[in-house]
Amino acid sequence: MNIKKYIFKKIKKIFKYINIKKINNIKIKNNNKFSDYQIYGIIEISKKIKIKINILFKIIKKKLIKYKIFDKIKIINPGFINIFLNKNYICKIINKISKKKNFNIKKKKKKK
């Protein structure tokens, strides 16, 4: 599981829910200093779609926290969303994968 892709997919789903089609400005980075992951670019989108940043943040937080993989979502000014992963849930996923044959990694077919 690629967690950055997972987070991006969930953000994209949230934006689709509120009828926003393009989210090219969103960046997700590992951030061990403040959180597990940090989301950037929300301010630009809020300006573009003319929704107050606080409202957009609250929508994102409310929707993301429903997923078991996230433990805590914090909104930090001037426009960052800090994401903390649920360590127990991650351990369960790792344990599940470790029990599968070849760690559930499929071989790529050789190209000619």
Biopython code that builds the backbone (N, CA, C, O; Angstrom):
import numpy as np
from Bio.PDB.StructureBuilder import StructureBuilder

atoms = [
    (1, "MET", "N", (0.846, -1.187, 0.000)),
    (1, "MET", "CA", (0.000, 0.000, 0.000)),
    (1, "MET", "C", (0.887, 1.245, 0.000)),
    (1, "MET", "O", (1.752, 1.400, 0.862)),
    (2, "ASN", "N", (0.671, 2.112, -0.953)),
    (2, "ASN", "CA", (1.361, 3.384, -0.991)),
    (2, "ASN", "C", (0.469, 4.406, -0.282)),
    (2, "ASN", "O", (-0.591, 4.774, -0.790)),
    (3, "ILE", "N", (0.898, 4.850, 0.871)),
    (3, "ILE", "CA", (0.040, 5.704, 1.701)),
    (3, "ILE", "C", (-0.199, 7.066, 1.052)),
    (3, "ILE", "O", (-1.305, 7.599, 1.141)),
    (4, "LYS", "N", (0.811, 7.635, 0.406)),
    (4, "LYS", "CA", (0.601, 8.923, -0.271)),
    (4, "LYS", "C", (-0.488, 8.808, -1.337)),
    (4, "LYS", "O", (-1.367, 9.665, -1.441)),
    (5, "LYS", "N", (-0.414, 7.736, -2.125)),
    (5, "LYS", "CA", (-1.442, 7.531, -3.157)),
    (5, "LYS", "C", (-2.813, 7.319, -2.522)),
    (5, "LYS", "O", (-3.824, 7.806, -3.027)),
    (6, "TYR", "N", (-2.835, 6.594, -1.419)),
    (6, "TYR", "CA", (-4.086, 6.342, -0.704)),
    (6, "TYR", "C", (-4.701, 7.666, -0.228)),
    (6, "TYR", "O", (-5.893, 7.905, -0.420)),
    (7, "ILE", "N", (-3.886, 8.515, 0.390)),
    (7, "ILE", "CA", (-4.374, 9.812, 0.874)),
    (7, "ILE", "C", (-4.874, 10.653, -0.297)),
    (7, "ILE", "O", (-5.942, 11.260, -0.220)),
    (8, "PHE", "N", (-4.095, 10.687, -1.388)),
    (8, "PHE", "CA", (-4.482, 11.470, -2.560)),
    (8, "PHE", "C", (-5.819, 10.979, -3.120)),
    (8, "PHE", "O", (-6.677, 11.774, -3.502)),
    (9, "LYS", "N", (-5.974, 9.669, -3.161)),
    (9, "LYS", "CA", (-7.217, 9.069, -3.657)),
    (9, "LYS", "C", (-8.402, 9.498, -2.788)),
    (9, "LYS", "O", (-9.479, 9.796, -3.306)),
    (10, "LYS", "N", (-8.202, 9.529, -1.483)),
    (10, "LYS", "CA", (-9.279, 9.927, -0.565)),
    (10, "LYS", "C", (-9.590, 11.414, -0.702)),
    (10, "LYS", "O", (-10.755, 11.811, -0.667)),
    (11, "ILE", "N", (-8.555, 12.239, -0.856)),
    (11, "ILE", "CA", (-8.762, 13.682, -1.063)),
    (11, "ILE", "C", (-9.528, 13.910, -2.367)),
    (11, "ILE", "O", (-10.455, 14.718, -2.422)),
    (12, "LYS", "N", (-9.131, 13.194, -3.403)),
    (12, "LYS", "CA", (-9.809, 13.308, -4.702)),
    (12, "LYS", "C", (-11.289, 12.939, -4.565)),
    (12, "LYS", "O", (-12.153, 13.599, -5.143)),
    (13, "LYS", "N", (-11.573, 11.893, -3.808)),
    (13, "LYS", "CA", (-12.956, 11.452, -3.575)),
    (13, "LYS", "C", (-13.752, 12.527, -2.828)),
    (13, "LYS", "O", (-14.916, 12.773, -3.144)),
    (14, "ILE", "N", (-13.121, 13.163, -1.837)),
    (14, "ILE", "CA", (-13.778, 14.236, -1.079)),
    (14, "ILE", "C", (-14.090, 15.408, -1.996)),
    (14, "ILE", "O", (-15.188, 15.964, -1.949)),
    (15, "PHE", "N", (-13.126, 15.784, -2.832)),
    (15, "PHE", "CA", (-13.342, 16.906, -3.738)),
    (15, "PHE", "C", (-14.417, 16.592, -4.780)),
    (15, "PHE", "O", (-15.190, 17.467, -5.171)),
    (16, "LYS", "N", (-14.455, 15.365, -5.212)),
    (16, "LYS", "CA", (-15.509, 14.949, -6.142)),
    (16, "LYS", "C", (-16.867, 15.093, -5.461)),
    (16, "LYS", "O", (-17.841, 15.512, -6.086)),
    (17, "TYR", "N", (-16.924, 14.744, -4.185)),
    (17, "TYR", "CA", (-18.149, 14.858, -3.387)),
    (17, "TYR", "C", (-18.647, 16.301, -3.333)),
    (17, "TYR", "O", (-19.853, 16.547, -3.358)),
    (18, "ILE", "N", (-17.719, 17.253, -3.261)),
    (18, "ILE", "CA", (-18.129, 18.663, -3.211)),
    (18, "ILE", "C", (-18.022, 19.335, -4.586)),
    (18, "ILE", "O", (-17.979, 20.560, -4.700)),
    (19, "ASN", "N", (-17.982, 18.487, -5.628)),
    (19, "ASN", "CA", (-18.044, 18.930, -7.024)),
    (19, "ASN", "C", (-16.820, 19.733, -7.488)),
    (19, "ASN", "O", (-16.955, 20.712, -8.221)),
    (20, "ILE", "N", (-15.645, 19.315, -7.060)),
    (20, "ILE", "CA", (-14.397, 19.914, -7.526)),
    (20, "ILE", "C", (-13.699, 18.861, -8.375)),
    (20, "ILE", "O", (-13.416, 17.757, -7.909)),
    (21, "LYS", "N", (-13.426, 19.217, -9.631)),
    (21, "LYS", "CA", (-12.882, 18.220, -10.542)),
    (21, "LYS", "C", (-11.355, 18.161, -10.568)),
    (21, "LYS", "O", (-10.786, 17.069, -10.597)),
    (22, "LYS", "N", (-10.695, 19.286, -10.558)),
    (22, "LYS", "CA", (-9.233, 19.282, -10.663)),
    (22, "LYS", "C", (-8.591, 19.632, -9.329)),
    (22, "LYS", "O", (-8.939, 20.624, -8.689)),
    (23, "ILE", "N", (-7.640, 18.788, -8.926)),
    (23, "ILE", "CA", (-6.903, 19.043, -7.682)),
    (23, "ILE", "C", (-5.394, 18.906, -7.927)),
    (23, "ILE", "O", (-4.674, 18.303, -7.131)),
    (24, "ASN", "N", (-4.946, 19.464, -9.015)),
    (24, "ASN", "CA", (-3.538, 19.340, -9.408)),
    (24, "ASN", "C", (-2.575, 19.979, -8.417)),
    (24, "ASN", "O", (-1.413, 19.577, -8.343)),
    (25, "ASN", "N", (-3.032, 20.959, -7.659)),
    (25, "ASN", "CA", (-2.139, 21.691, -6.754)),
    (25, "ASN", "C", (-1.880, 20.972, -5.439)),
    (25, "ASN", "O", (-1.036, 21.409, -4.657)),
    (26, "ILE", "N", (-2.577, 19.895, -5.183)),
    (26, "ILE", "CA", (-2.437, 19.172, -3.918)),
    (26, "ILE", "C", (-1.103, 18.432, -3.886)),
    (26, "ILE", "O", (-0.736, 17.737, -4.833)),
    (27, "LYS", "N", (-0.396, 18.595, -2.784)),
    (27, "LYS", "CA", (0.846, 17.864, -2.569)),
    (27, "LYS", "C", (0.768, 17.185, -1.202)),
    (27, "LYS", "O", (0.287, 17.759, -0.226)),
    (28, "ILE", "N", (1.249, 15.963, -1.166)),
    (28, "ILE", "CA", (1.265, 15.202, 0.079)),
    (28, "ILE", "C", (2.698, 14.807, 0.355)),
    (28, "ILE", "O", (3.360, 14.202, -0.488)),
    (29, "LYS", "N", (3.175, 15.153, 1.539)),
    (29, "LYS", "CA", (4.567, 14.869, 1.884)),
    (29, "LYS", "C", (4.655, 14.178, 3.233)),
    (29, "LYS", "O", (3.847, 14.404, 4.135)),
    (30, "ASN", "N", (5.669, 13.323, 3.337)),
    (30, "ASN", "CA", (6.015, 12.760, 4.649)),
    (30, "ASN", "C", (6.525, 13.894, 5.499)),
    (30, "ASN", "O", (7.291, 14.733, 5.024)),
    (31, "ASN", "N", (6.114, 13.934, 6.742)),
    (31, "ASN", "CA", (6.585, 15.008, 7.601)),
    (31, "ASN", "C", (6.746, 14.479, 9.014)),
    (31, "ASN", "O", (5.827, 14.582, 9.827)),
    (32, "ASN", "N", (7.888, 13.922, 9.306)),
    (32, "ASN", "CA", (8.120, 13.343, 10.631)),
    (32, "ASN", "C", (8.191, 14.393, 11.728)),
    (32, "ASN", "O", (8.018, 14.070, 12.903)),
    (33, "LYS", "N", (8.440, 15.625, 11.367)),
    (33, "LYS", "CA", (8.591, 16.683, 12.368)),
    (33, "LYS", "C", (7.259, 17.040, 13.034)),
    (33, "LYS", "O", (7.199, 17.210, 14.252)),
    (34, "PHE", "N", (6.200, 17.152, 12.242)),
    (34, "PHE", "CA", (4.913, 17.597, 12.781)),
    (34, "PHE", "C", (3.832, 16.529, 12.764)),
    (34, "PHE", "O", (2.906, 16.564, 13.575)),
    (35, "SER", "N", (3.945, 15.584, 11.846)),
    (35, "SER", "CA", (2.914, 14.554, 11.683)),
    (35, "SER", "C", (3.489, 13.443, 10.815)),
    (35, "SER", "O", (4.667, 13.473, 10.458)),
    (36, "ASP", "N", (2.657, 12.467, 10.479)),
    (36, "ASP", "CA", (3.109, 11.414, 9.573)),
    (36, "ASP", "C", (3.101, 11.911, 8.125)),
    (36, "ASP", "O", (4.035, 11.657, 7.364)),
    (37, "TYR", "N", (2.047, 12.612, 7.765)),
    (37, "TYR", "CA", (1.925, 13.193, 6.424)),
    (37, "TYR", "C", (1.331, 14.582, 6.533)),
    (37, "TYR", "O", (0.626, 14.909, 7.488)),
    (38, "GLN", "N", (1.638, 15.401, 5.518)),
    (38, "GLN", "CA", (1.103, 16.753, 5.482)),
    (38, "GLN", "C", (0.556, 17.014, 4.079)),
    (38, "GLN", "O", (1.174, 16.647, 3.080)),
    (39, "ILE", "N", (-0.607, 17.652, 4.023)),
    (39, "ILE", "CA", (-1.237, 17.999, 2.748)),
    (39, "ILE", "C", (-1.073, 19.497, 2.533)),
    (39, "ILE", "O", (-1.383, 20.300, 3.413)),
    (40, "TYR", "N", (-0.578, 19.865, 1.346)),
    (40, "TYR", "CA", (-0.378, 21.259, 0.953)),
    (40, "TYR", "C", (-1.275, 21.577, -0.241)),
    (40, "TYR", "O", (-1.705, 20.673, -0.958)),
    (41, "GLY", "N", (-1.555, 22.858, -0.453)),
    (41, "GLY", "CA", (-2.241, 23.304, -1.658)),
    (41, "GLY", "C", (-3.733, 23.534, -1.508)),
    (41, "GLY", "O", (-4.410, 23.849, -2.487)),
    (42, "ILE", "N", (-4.249, 23.385, -0.316)),
    (42, "ILE", "CA", (-5.688, 23.533, -0.103)),
    (42, "ILE", "C", (-6.128, 24.996, -0.249)),
    (42, "ILE", "O", (-7.228, 25.269, -0.730)),
    (43, "ILE", "N", (-5.277, 25.925, 0.164)),
    (43, "ILE", "CA", (-5.623, 27.353, 0.095)),
    (43, "ILE", "C", (-5.894, 27.777, -1.348)),
    (43, "ILE", "O", (-6.874, 28.469, -1.624)),
    (44, "GLU", "N", (-5.021, 27.359, -2.265)),
    (44, "GLU", "CA", (-5.193, 27.727, -3.678)),
    (44, "GLU", "C", (-6.511, 27.207, -4.227)),
    (44, "GLU", "O", (-7.199, 27.899, -4.978)),
    (45, "ILE", "N", (-6.855, 25.989, -3.848)),
    (45, "ILE", "CA", (-8.118, 25.404, -4.315)),
    (45, "ILE", "C", (-9.307, 26.153, -3.725)),
    (45, "ILE", "O", (-10.289, 26.406, -4.424)),
    (46, "SER", "N", (-9.230, 26.510, -2.444)),
    (46, "SER", "CA", (-10.344, 27.232, -1.816)),
    (46, "SER", "C", (-10.570, 28.588, -2.487)),
    (46, "SER", "O", (-11.710, 29.019, -2.659)),
    (47, "LYS", "N", (-9.478, 29.256, -2.864)),
    (47, "LYS", "CA", (-9.607, 30.540, -3.573)),
    (47, "LYS", "C", (-10.220, 30.333, -4.951)),
    (47, "LYS", "O", (-11.073, 31.102, -5.393)),
    (48, "LYS", "N", (-9.770, 29.282, -5.613)),
    (48, "LYS", "CA", (-10.230, 29.002, -6.970)),
    (48, "LYS", "C", (-11.730, 28.703, -7.010)),
    (48, "LYS", "O", (-12.434, 29.152, -7.914)),
    (49, "ILE", "N", (-12.211, 27.945, -6.025)),
    (49, "ILE", "CA", (-13.624, 27.561, -6.021)),
    (49, "ILE", "C", (-14.489, 28.470, -5.147)),
    (49, "ILE", "O", (-15.701, 28.290, -5.037)),
    (50, "LYS", "N", (-13.828, 29.453, -4.529)),
    (50, "LYS", "CA", (-14.507, 30.463, -3.714)),
    (50, "LYS", "C", (-15.273, 29.869, -2.530)),
    (50, "LYS", "O", (-16.431, 30.200, -2.278)),
    (51, "ILE", "N", (-14.585, 28.986, -1.822)),
    (51, "ILE", "CA", (-15.090, 28.441, -0.555)),
    (51, "ILE", "C", (-14.113, 28.884, 0.518)),
    (51, "ILE", "O", (-12.899, 28.809, 0.328)),
    (52, "LYS", "N", (-14.636, 29.345, 1.644)),
    (52, "LYS", "CA", (-13.754, 29.764, 2.731)),
    (52, "LYS", "C", (-12.878, 28.592, 3.150)),
    (52, "LYS", "O", (-13.342, 27.457, 3.248)),
    (53, "ILE", "N", (-11.615, 28.881, 3.392)),
    (53, "ILE", "CA", (-10.627, 27.854, 3.708)),
    (53, "ILE", "C", (-11.037, 27.034, 4.933)),
    (53, "ILE", "O", (-10.854, 25.817, 4.953)),
    (54, "ASN", "N", (-11.589, 27.695, 5.954)),
    (54, "ASN", "CA", (-11.993, 26.970, 7.162)),
    (54, "ASN", "C", (-13.088, 25.947, 6.881)),
    (54, "ASN", "O", (-13.090, 24.857, 7.453)),
    (55, "ILE", "N", (-14.006, 26.299, 6.008)),
    (55, "ILE", "CA", (-15.089, 25.377, 5.647)),
    (55, "ILE", "C", (-14.532, 24.184, 4.881)),
    (55, "ILE", "O", (-14.899, 23.039, 5.146)),
    (56, "LEU", "N", (-13.641, 24.461, 3.929)),
    (56, "LEU", "CA", (-13.027, 23.383, 3.150)),
    (56, "LEU", "C", (-12.215, 22.459, 4.052)),
    (56, "LEU", "O", (-12.274, 21.238, 3.907)),
    (57, "PHE", "N", (-11.459, 23.036, 4.979)),
    (57, "PHE", "CA", (-10.692, 22.234, 5.932)),
    (57, "PHE", "C", (-11.603, 21.326, 6.758)),
    (57, "PHE", "O", (-11.311, 20.145, 6.948)),
    (58, "LYS", "N", (-12.688, 21.880, 7.237)),
    (58, "LYS", "CA", (-13.613, 21.097, 8.068)),
    (58, "LYS", "C", (-14.232, 19.936, 7.288)),
    (58, "LYS", "O", (-14.410, 18.842, 7.823)),
    (59, "ILE", "N", (-14.555, 20.187, 6.026)),
    (59, "ILE", "CA", (-15.110, 19.124, 5.176)),
    (59, "ILE", "C", (-14.082, 18.010, 5.002)),
    (59, "ILE", "O", (-14.405, 16.831, 5.150)),
    (60, "ILE", "N", (-12.855, 18.384, 4.690)),
    (60, "ILE", "CA", (-11.787, 17.400, 4.479)),
    (60, "ILE", "C", (-11.541, 16.601, 5.757)),
    (60, "ILE", "O", (-11.456, 15.373, 5.725)),
    (61, "LYS", "N", (-11.431, 17.295, 6.862)),
    (61, "LYS", "CA", (-11.175, 16.629, 8.145)),
    (61, "LYS", "C", (-12.300, 15.657, 8.496)),
    (61, "LYS", "O", (-12.048, 14.520, 8.894)),
    (62, "LYS", "N", (-13.533, 16.112, 8.345)),
    (62, "LYS", "CA", (-14.698, 15.290, 8.686)),
    (62, "LYS", "C", (-14.747, 14.019, 7.841)),
    (62, "LYS", "O", (-15.090, 12.950, 8.345)),
    (63, "LYS", "N", (-14.405, 14.133, 6.562)),
    (63, "LYS", "CA", (-14.455, 12.977, 5.661)),
    (63, "LYS", "C", (-13.265, 12.035, 5.876)),
    (63, "LYS", "O", (-13.439, 10.817, 5.861)),
    (64, "LEU", "N", (-12.057, 12.583, 6.075)),
    (64, "LEU", "CA", (-10.864, 11.748, 6.226)),
    (64, "LEU", "C", (-10.864, 10.939, 7.517)),
    (64, "LEU", "O", (-10.430, 9.787, 7.526)),
    (65, "ILE", "N", (-11.337, 11.520, 8.586)),
    (65, "ILE", "CA", (-11.262, 10.863, 9.895)),
    (65, "ILE", "C", (-12.111, 9.587, 9.937)),
    (65, "ILE", "O", (-11.942, 8.762, 10.835)),
    (66, "LYS", "N", (-13.009, 9.424, 8.984)),
    (66, "LYS", "CA", (-13.853, 8.228, 8.935)),
    (66, "LYS", "C", (-13.075, 6.971, 8.552)),
    (66, "LYS", "O", (-13.516, 5.859, 8.840)),
    (67, "TYR", "N", (-11.925, 7.140, 7.908)),
    (67, "TYR", "CA", (-11.133, 5.993, 7.469)),
    (67, "TYR", "C", (-10.273, 5.484, 8.616)),
    (67, "TYR", "O", (-9.643, 6.267, 9.327)),
    (68, "LYS", "N", (-10.250, 4.175, 8.790)),
    (68, "LYS", "CA", (-9.547, 3.548, 9.910)),
    (68, "LYS", "C", (-8.044, 3.812, 9.918)),
    (68, "LYS", "O", (-7.413, 3.774, 10.975)),
    (69, "ILE", "N", (-7.480, 4.074, 8.770)),
    (69, "ILE", "CA", (-6.032, 4.253, 8.675)),
    (69, "ILE", "C", (-5.570, 5.556, 9.338)),
    (69, "ILE", "O", (-4.406, 5.684, 9.718)),
    (70, "PHE", "N", (-6.476, 6.511, 9.473)),
    (70, "PHE", "CA", (-6.120, 7.799, 10.064)),
    (70, "PHE", "C", (-6.512, 7.844, 11.536)),
    (70, "PHE", "O", (-7.630, 7.492, 11.913)),
    (71, "ASP", "N", (-5.572, 8.283, 12.348)),
    (71, "ASP", "CA", (-5.813, 8.385, 13.785)),
    (71, "ASP", "C", (-6.276, 9.784, 14.160)),
    (71, "ASP", "O", (-7.202, 9.963, 14.950)),
    (72, "LYS", "N", (-5.605, 10.774, 13.571)),
    (72, "LYS", "CA", (-5.896, 12.160, 13.933)),
    (72, "LYS", "C", (-5.617, 13.044, 12.713)),
    (72, "LYS", "O", (-4.664, 12.811, 11.970)),
    (73, "ILE", "N", (-6.454, 14.050, 12.523)),
    (73, "ILE", "CA", (-6.292, 15.032, 11.452)),
    (73, "ILE", "C", (-6.265, 16.400, 12.115)),
    (73, "ILE", "O", (-7.201, 16.770, 12.824)),
    (74, "LYS", "N", (-5.187, 17.154, 11.884)),
    (74, "LYS", "CA", (-5.085, 18.497, 12.465)),
    (74, "LYS", "C", (-4.958, 19.526, 11.344)),
    (74, "LYS", "O", (-4.260, 19.315, 10.352)),
    (75, "ILE", "N", (-5.637, 20.615, 11.532)),
    (75, "ILE", "CA", (-5.564, 21.713, 10.587)),
    (75, "ILE", "C", (-4.640, 22.763, 11.191)),
    (75, "ILE", "O", (-4.872, 23.257, 12.294)),
    (76, "ILE", "N", (-3.591, 23.091, 10.446)),
    (76, "ILE", "CA", (-2.579, 24.023, 10.929)),
    (76, "ILE", "C", (-2.539, 25.227, 9.991)),
    (76, "ILE", "O", (-2.468, 25.068, 8.772)),
    (77, "ASN", "N", (-2.584, 26.400, 10.549)),
    (77, "ASN", "CA", (-2.460, 27.607, 9.722)),
    (77, "ASN", "C", (-1.012, 27.752, 9.325)),
    (77, "ASN", "O", (-0.149, 27.384, 10.122)),
    (78, "PRO", "N", (-0.691, 28.243, 8.196)),
    (78, "PRO", "CA", (-1.517, 28.910, 7.196)),
    (78, "PRO", "C", (-2.027, 28.013, 6.076)),
    (78, "PRO", "O", (-2.048, 28.458, 4.929)),
    (79, "GLY", "N", (-2.425, 26.819, 6.331)),
    (79, "GLY", "CA", (-3.033, 26.035, 5.263)),
    (79, "GLY", "C", (-2.510, 24.627, 5.102)),
    (79, "GLY", "O", (-2.496, 24.096, 3.992)),
    (80, "PHE", "N", (-2.091, 24.025, 6.162)),
    (80, "PHE", "CA", (-1.621, 22.646, 6.102)),
    (80, "PHE", "C", (-2.612, 21.747, 6.823)),
    (80, "PHE", "O", (-3.263, 22.149, 7.787)),
    (81, "ILE", "N", (-2.705, 20.523, 6.331)),
    (81, "ILE", "CA", (-3.477, 19.508, 7.031)),
    (81, "ILE", "C", (-2.472, 18.443, 7.452)),
    (81, "ILE", "O", (-1.827, 17.815, 6.613)),
    (82, "ASN", "N", (-2.349, 18.252, 8.747)),
    (82, "ASN", "CA", (-1.439, 17.245, 9.281)),
    (82, "ASN", "C", (-2.218, 15.966, 9.546)),
    (82, "ASN", "O", (-3.280, 15.978, 10.169)),
    (83, "ILE", "N", (-1.664, 14.862, 9.057)),
    (83, "ILE", "CA", (-2.317, 13.565, 9.191)),
    (83, "ILE", "C", (-1.452, 12.643, 10.035)),
    (83, "ILE", "O", (-0.254, 12.484, 9.801)),
    (84, "PHE", "N", (-2.100, 12.043, 11.023)),
    (84, "PHE", "CA", (-1.431, 11.061, 11.876)),
    (84, "PHE", "C", (-2.072, 9.708, 11.588)),
    (84, "PHE", "O", (-3.294, 9.568, 11.613)),
    (85, "LEU", "N", (-1.232, 8.721, 11.317)),
    (85, "LEU", "CA", (-1.735, 7.389, 10.985)),
    (85, "LEU", "C", (-2.062, 6.602, 12.240)),
    (85, "LEU", "O", (-1.460, 6.799, 13.295)),
    (86, "ASN", "N", (-3.018, 5.715, 12.105)),
    (86, "ASN", "CA", (-3.391, 4.813, 13.177)),
    (86, "ASN", "C", (-2.380, 3.662, 13.168)),
    (86, "ASN", "O", (-2.443, 2.782, 12.309)),
    (87, "LYS", "N", (-1.469, 3.673, 14.108)),
    (87, "LYS", "CA", (-0.368, 2.699, 14.148)),
    (87, "LYS", "C", (-0.892, 1.261, 14.282)),
    (87, "LYS", "O", (-0.341, 0.348, 13.667)),
    (88, "ASN", "N", (-1.929, 1.057, 15.064)),
    (88, "ASN", "CA", (-2.503, -0.279, 15.226)),
    (88, "ASN", "C", (-3.059, -0.807, 13.912)),
    (88, "ASN", "O", (-2.889, -1.980, 13.581)),
    (89, "TYR", "N", (-3.722, 0.066, 13.169)),
    (89, "TYR", "CA", (-4.291, -0.340, 11.889)),
    (89, "TYR", "C", (-3.177, -0.691, 10.896)),
    (89, "TYR", "O", (-3.280, -1.673, 10.160)),
    (90, "ILE", "N", (-2.128, 0.107, 10.882)),
    (90, "ILE", "CA", (-0.985, -0.156, 10.002)),
    (90, "ILE", "C", (-0.361, -1.506, 10.353)),
    (90, "ILE", "O", (-0.008, -2.275, 9.459)),
    (91, "CYS", "N", (-0.224, -1.792, 11.628)),
    (91, "CYS", "CA", (0.326, -3.086, 12.065)),
    (91, "CYS", "C", (-0.537, -4.248, 11.582)),
    (91, "CYS", "O", (-0.016, -5.280, 11.159)),
    (92, "LYS", "N", (-1.841, -4.080, 11.645)),
    (92, "LYS", "CA", (-2.752, -5.128, 11.172)),
    (92, "LYS", "C", (-2.547, -5.381, 9.680)),
    (92, "LYS", "O", (-2.521, -6.530, 9.237)),
    (93, "ILE", "N", (-2.402, -4.307, 8.911)),
    (93, "ILE", "CA", (-2.182, -4.432, 7.469)),
    (93, "ILE", "C", (-0.853, -5.150, 7.204)),
    (93, "ILE", "O", (-0.786, -6.048, 6.365)),
    (94, "ILE", "N", (0.183, -4.756, 7.909)),
    (94, "ILE", "CA", (1.497, -5.377, 7.729)),
    (94, "ILE", "C", (1.444, -6.859, 8.097)),
    (94, "ILE", "O", (1.996, -7.695, 7.382)),
    (95, "ASN", "N", (0.797, -7.179, 9.185)),
    (95, "ASN", "CA", (0.662, -8.585, 9.589)),
    (95, "ASN", "C", (-0.087, -9.407, 8.538)),
    (95, "ASN", "O", (0.287, -10.540, 8.234)),
    (96, "LYS", "N", (-1.134, -8.824, 7.998)),
    (96, "LYS", "CA", (-1.928, -9.510, 6.980)),
    (96, "LYS", "C", (-1.078, -9.775, 5.727)),
    (96, "LYS", "O", (-1.106, -10.871, 5.167)),
    (97, "ILE", "N", (-0.334, -8.765, 5.306)),
    (97, "ILE", "CA", (0.515, -8.896, 4.120)),
    (97, "ILE", "C", (1.635, -9.911, 4.360)),
    (97, "ILE", "O", (1.967, -10.695, 3.471)),
    (98, "SER", "N", (2.207, -9.894, 5.547)),
    (98, "SER", "CA", (3.335, -10.787, 5.848)),
    (98, "SER", "C", (2.941, -12.262, 5.810)),
    (98, "SER", "O", (3.800, -13.125, 5.631)),
    (99, "LYS", "N", (1.671, -12.557, 5.974)),
    (99, "LYS", "CA", (1.203, -13.938, 5.961)),
    (99, "LYS", "C", (0.908, -14.448, 4.550)),
    (99, "LYS", "O", (0.717, -15.647, 4.346)),
    (100, "LYS", "N", (0.871, -13.546, 3.592)),
    (100, "LYS", "CA", (0.563, -13.953, 2.220)),
    (100, "LYS", "C", (1.820, -14.433, 1.502)),
    (100, "LYS", "O", (2.940, -14.033, 1.821)),
    (101, "LYS", "N", (1.600, -15.280, 0.551)),
    (101, "LYS", "CA", (2.703, -15.813, -0.233)),
    (101, "LYS", "C", (3.418, -14.670, -0.958)),
    (101, "LYS", "O", (2.783, -13.839, -1.607)),
    (102, "ASN", "N", (4.734, -14.642, -0.839)),
    (102, "ASN", "CA", (5.569, -13.606, -1.465)),
    (102, "ASN", "C", (5.134, -12.184, -1.069)),
    (102, "ASN", "O", (5.309, -11.235, -1.833)),
    (103, "PHE", "N", (4.582, -12.062, 0.102)),
    (103, "PHE", "CA", (4.096, -10.770, 0.619)),
    (103, "PHE", "C", (3.111, -10.103, -0.326)),
    (103, "PHE", "O", (2.997, -8.878, -0.363)),
    (104, "ASN", "N", (2.405, -10.923, -1.087)),
    (104, "ASN", "CA", (1.401, -10.449, -2.041)),
    (104, "ASN", "C", (2.000, -9.587, -3.161)),
    (104, "ASN", "O", (1.307, -8.760, -3.753)),
    (105, "ILE", "N", (3.267, -9.784, -3.439)),
    (105, "ILE", "CA", (3.938, -9.058, -4.519)),
    (105, "ILE", "C", (3.916, -9.945, -5.757)),
    (105, "ILE", "O", (4.402, -11.076, -5.734)),
    (106, "LYS", "N", (3.359, -9.428, -6.815)),
    (106, "LYS", "CA", (3.267, -10.188, -8.052)),
    (106, "LYS", "C", (4.456, -9.878, -8.947)),
    (106, "LYS", "O", (4.900, -8.734, -9.046)),
    (107, "LYS", "N", (4.954, -10.908, -9.588)),
    (107, "LYS", "CA", (6.077, -10.736, -10.516)),
    (107, "LYS", "C", (5.612, -10.014, -11.759)),
    (107, "LYS", "O", (4.513, -10.253, -12.259)),
    (108, "LYS", "N", (6.448, -9.139, -12.246)),
    (108, "LYS", "CA", (6.156, -8.484, -13.492)),
    (108, "LYS", "C", (6.539, -9.432, -14.629)),
    (108, "LYS", "O", (7.545, -10.138, -14.562)),
    (109, "LYS", "N", (5.737, -9.428, -15.640)),
    (109, "LYS", "CA", (6.051, -10.255, -16.790)),
    (109, "LYS", "C", (7.201, -9.614, -17.563)),
    (109, "LYS", "O", (7.248, -8.399, -17.753)),
    (110, "LYS", "N", (8.103, -10.449, -17.993)),
    (110, "LYS", "CA", (9.254, -9.956, -18.753)),
    (110, "LYS", "C", (8.806, -9.415, -20.096)),
    (110, "LYS", "O", (7.976, -10.006, -20.787)),
    (111, "LYS", "N", (9.370, -8.290, -20.440)),
    (111, "LYS", "CA", (9.060, -7.673, -21.737)),
    (111, "LYS", "C", (10.107, -8.104, -22.753)),
    (111, "LYS", "O", (11.277, -8.302, -22.424)),
    (112, "LYS", "N", (9.664, -8.241, -23.973)),
    (112, "LYS", "CA", (10.577, -8.624, -25.050)),
    (112, "LYS", "C", (11.061, -7.400, -25.779)),
    (112, "LYS", "O", (11.841, -7.513, -26.725)),
]
sb = StructureBuilder()
sb.init_structure("model")
sb.init_model(0)
sb.init_chain("A")
sb.init_seg("    ")
for serial, (resi, resn, name, xyz) in enumerate(atoms, 1):
    if name == "N":
        sb.init_residue(resn, " ", resi, " ")
    sb.init_atom(name, np.array(xyz, "f"), 0.0, 1.0, " ", f" {name:<3s}", serial, name[0])
structure = sb.get_structure()
